Amino acid sequence: MTHGKRPPRTENSPTGEAALSASALPAAELPLPFPPGFAHTARDWHIVAAVRKRGPLTSFLSNASLALALEERGYLEPTPVQAAVTAPETWSRDLLVSAQTGSGKTVAYGVAMARTLLGDEPALAPPGAPLALVIAPTRELALQVERELTWLYRHTGARICACVGGMDAQRERRALQAGVHIVVGTPGRLRDHIERGALDVSALAIVVLDEADEMLDLGFREDLEFMLGAMPAQ
């Protein structure tokens, strides 16, 4: 990867790498979308600058922290479903998405979620009541989604909790009580946590029904209606 002009180095970087202060660069060279005054490592500045020059991926990036994660995973351009879900005309809209397995659907809605959860900020605020909920039909899929979102949000300080049948429910409740940003789970376990008061849905801004048709086929309609009815109207 060619990085071009190297940004100035500063001392006492907490990570042991050179740190970049936005105030040290001319306005035209600021590595947006880092917000003004935000200090990041020189390595990360180079990665974001390189990613943003690649063209096809630029419109897919919603945030510098996610850009780093995508670059680390070797993303060069979005898949068709990722491009469609993150297009400007979809912002702040409810979406119904149909895509084949392996199409990158989880990353697609993970990036789309970031526009609401992060905006241009590099990191999330301290965790509290969850801001996003992903509901999946099976434990295997829910845990897979958790893993995908974990690497995608690794630079944002996100705390992600999986709540699935067959796992330790008390451990899940402790994690929820400690504060989380994103919850991923199966319908029955999530409903149980809501009914017990362990899962606070009052702050939810995003709800994703992953494989919604399969959840209906498996008989989860009542659980889904209960959970959606318990959530904020907007």
C-alpha positions as CSV (number, residue, x, y, z in Angstrom):
1,M,0.0,0.0,0.0
2,T,1.4,3.4,-0.9
3,H,0.6,6.0,1.7
4,G,2.0,9.2,0.0
5,K,2.8,12.1,2.3
6,R,3.5,10.9,5.9
7,P,1.7,13.0,8.5
8,P,3.7,14.6,11.3
9,R,4.6,12.6,14.3
10,T,3.9,13.5,17.9
11,E,5.3,12.3,21.1
12,N,3.8,10.2,23.9
13,S,1.4,8.2,21.8
14,P,-0.6,5.9,24.2
15,T,-0.4,3.1,21.7
16,G,3.3,3.3,21.0
17,E,2.6,4.5,17.4
18,A,2.9,8.0,16.1
19,A,-0.3,10.0,16.8
20,L,-1.9,12.4,14.4
21,S,-3.5,15.6,15.6
22,A,-6.1,17.1,13.2
23,S,-4.9,20.6,14.2
24,A,-1.4,19.7,12.8
25,L,-2.6,19.3,9.3
26,P,-3.9,21.9,6.7
27,A,-7.7,21.8,6.4
28,A,-7.4,20.2,2.9
29,E,-5.5,17.3,4.3
30,L,-7.7,16.5,7.2
31,P,-8.6,12.7,7.0
32,L,-12.3,13.1,7.2
33,P,-14.6,11.7,8.5
34,F,-12.4,12.0,11.6
35,P,-14.0,14.9,13.5
36,P,-12.0,18.1,14.1
37,G,-9.6,17.8,17.0
38,F,-9.7,14.0,17.0
39,A,-6.2,12.4,17.5
40,H,-5.7,9.0,15.9
41,T,-2.6,7.0,15.1
42,A,-0.6,7.7,11.9
43,R,-1.0,4.1,10.8
44,D,-4.8,4.5,11.0
45,W,-4.7,7.8,9.1
46,H,-2.8,6.1,6.3
47,I,-5.3,3.2,6.2
48,V,-8.3,5.6,6.0
49,A,-6.7,7.8,3.4
50,A,-5.8,4.8,1.2
51,V,-9.3,3.3,1.6
52,R,-11.0,6.6,0.7
53,K,-8.9,6.8,-2.6
54,R,-10.1,3.4,-3.8
55,G,-13.3,4.8,-5.3
56,P,-15.9,1.9,-5.2
57,L,-15.5,1.5,-1.5
58,T,-15.8,5.2,-0.6
59,S,-19.6,5.4,-0.9
60,F,-19.8,2.3,1.3
61,L,-17.8,3.8,4.2
62,S,-19.9,5.5,6.8
63,N,-17.3,6.0,9.4
64,A,-13.5,6.1,9.8
65,S,-13.5,3.4,12.5
66,L,-15.5,1.0,10.4
67,A,-13.2,1.9,7.4
68,L,-10.2,0.6,9.4
69,A,-12.0,-2.7,10.2
70,L,-13.0,-3.2,6.6
71,E,-9.5,-2.5,5.4
72,E,-8.1,-5.0,7.8
73,R,-10.5,-7.6,6.4
74,G,-9.4,-6.8,2.9
75,Y,-12.5,-5.1,1.6
76,L,-11.9,-3.3,-1.7
77,E,-15.4,-2.7,-2.8
78,P,-19.0,-3.4,-1.6
79,T,-21.0,-6.4,-2.7
80,P,-24.3,-5.5,-4.5
81,V,-26.4,-5.9,-1.4
82,Q,-23.9,-3.8,0.6
83,A,-24.0,-1.0,-2.0
84,A,-27.8,-1.1,-2.1
85,V,-28.4,-1.1,1.7
86,T,-25.9,1.8,2.3
87,A,-26.9,4.0,-0.6
88,P,-27.9,7.6,0.4
89,E,-31.5,7.1,-0.6
90,T,-31.9,4.3,2.0
91,W,-30.8,6.4,5.0
92,S,-33.4,6.6,7.8
93,R,-35.7,4.3,6.0
94,D,-37.1,0.9,6.9
95,L,-35.7,-1.7,4.5
96,L,-36.8,-5.2,3.3
97,V,-33.7,-7.0,2.0
98,S,-33.5,-10.3,0.1
99,A,-30.0,-11.7,-0.5
100,Q,-28.3,-15.1,-0.8
101,T,-26.1,-16.6,1.8
102,G,-22.6,-15.3,1.4
103,S,-23.6,-12.0,-0.1
104,G,-22.3,-9.9,2.7
105,K,-25.7,-9.1,4.2
106,T,-24.5,-8.9,7.8
107,V,-21.8,-6.4,7.0
108,A,-24.3,-4.5,4.9
109,Y,-26.7,-3.9,7.8
110,G,-23.8,-3.5,10.2
111,V,-22.4,-0.6,8.2
112,A,-25.9,0.9,7.6
113,M,-26.5,0.8,11.4
114,A,-23.4,2.9,12.0
115,R,-25.0,5.9,10.4
116,T,-27.4,6.0,13.3
117,L,-25.2,4.6,16.1
118,L,-22.0,6.6,15.3
119,G,-22.5,9.2,12.6
120,D,-19.1,10.6,12.0
121,E,-17.9,9.9,15.6
122,P,-15.0,7.4,15.9
123,A,-16.3,5.7,19.0
124,L,-19.5,5.0,20.8
125,A,-20.5,6.6,24.1
126,P,-20.3,4.5,27.2
127,P,-22.7,1.5,27.1
128,G,-26.1,1.6,28.7
129,A,-29.4,0.3,27.4
130,P,-28.9,-1.2,24.0
131,L,-29.2,1.0,20.9
132,A,-29.5,-1.8,18.3
133,L,-31.1,-5.2,18.4
134,V,-30.6,-8.0,15.8
135,I,-33.0,-11.0,16.0
136,A,-32.0,-14.2,14.2
137,P,-33.9,-17.5,14.0
138,T,-31.1,-19.9,15.3
139,R,-28.4,-19.9,17.8
140,E,-25.8,-20.6,15.1
141,L,-26.8,-17.6,13.0
142,A,-27.0,-15.3,16.0
143,L,-23.5,-16.2,17.1
144,Q,-22.2,-15.8,13.6
145,V,-23.8,-12.3,13.4
146,E,-22.2,-11.4,16.8
147,R,-18.8,-12.4,15.5
148,E,-19.3,-10.3,12.3
149,L,-20.4,-7.3,14.2
150,T,-17.6,-7.7,16.7
151,W,-14.8,-7.3,14.1
152,L,-16.7,-4.6,12.2
153,Y,-17.1,-2.5,15.3
154,R,-13.8,-3.4,16.9
155,H,-12.4,0.1,16.7
156,T,-15.5,1.8,18.1
157,G,-15.5,0.5,21.6
158,A,-18.8,-1.3,21.0
159,R,-20.0,-3.8,23.6
160,I,-22.0,-6.5,21.9
161,C,-24.0,-9.2,23.7
162,A,-25.3,-12.4,22.3
163,C,-28.5,-13.8,23.9
164,V,-29.4,-17.3,22.6
165,G,-31.0,-20.5,23.8
166,G,-28.7,-23.1,25.2
167,M,-26.3,-20.6,26.7
168,D,-26.0,-19.3,30.3
169,A,-29.0,-16.9,30.7
170,Q,-27.6,-15.5,34.0
171,R,-24.4,-14.5,32.4
172,E,-26.3,-12.8,29.6
173,R,-28.4,-10.9,32.2
174,R,-25.3,-9.7,33.9
175,A,-23.8,-8.5,30.6
176,L,-27.1,-6.7,29.8
177,Q,-27.2,-5.0,33.2
178,A,-23.5,-3.9,32.8
179,G,-24.5,-2.0,29.7
180,V,-24.3,-2.9,26.0
181,H,-24.6,-1.1,22.6
182,I,-25.8,-4.0,20.4
183,V,-27.7,-7.1,21.3
184,V,-27.9,-10.1,19.0
185,G,-30.2,-13.0,19.9
186,T,-32.9,-15.6,19.2
187,P,-36.6,-14.8,19.7
188,G,-37.4,-17.0,22.6
189,R,-34.3,-15.9,24.7
190,L,-34.8,-12.3,23.9
191,R,-38.4,-12.3,24.9
192,D,-37.5,-14.1,28.1
193,H,-35.0,-11.3,29.0
194,I,-37.6,-8.6,28.2
195,E,-40.3,-10.2,30.3
196,R,-37.8,-10.6,33.2
197,G,-36.8,-6.9,32.9
198,A,-33.2,-7.8,32.0
199,L,-33.3,-6.4,28.5
200,D,-34.3,-2.7,28.3
201,V,-35.6,-1.9,24.9
202,S,-36.5,1.7,25.6
203,A,-33.4,3.2,23.9
204,L,-33.5,1.1,20.8
205,A,-33.0,3.0,17.6
206,I,-32.5,0.1,15.2
207,V,-34.1,-3.4,15.0
208,V,-32.9,-6.0,12.4
209,L,-34.9,-9.1,11.7
210,D,-32.3,-11.4,10.1
211,E,-34.0,-14.2,8.1
212,A,-37.4,-12.9,9.0
213,D,-39.2,-15.4,6.7
214,E,-37.4,-18.3,8.5
215,M,-38.5,-17.0,11.9
216,L,-42.1,-17.0,10.7
217,D,-41.8,-20.5,9.3
218,L,-40.4,-21.7,12.7
219,G,-43.4,-20.3,14.5
220,F,-41.8,-17.2,16.1
221,R,-44.5,-14.8,15.0
222,E,-46.0,-14.3,18.5
223,D,-42.5,-13.7,20.0
224,L,-41.7,-11.2,17.3
225,E,-45.0,-9.3,17.7
226,F,-44.4,-9.2,21.5
227,M,-40.9,-7.8,21.1
228,L,-41.8,-5.3,18.4
229,G,-44.8,-4.2,20.5
230,A,-42.5,-3.5,23.5
231,M,-40.2,-1.3,21.6
232,P,-40.3,2.5,21.1
233,A,-42.8,3.6,18.5
234,Q,-40.1,5.5,16.6
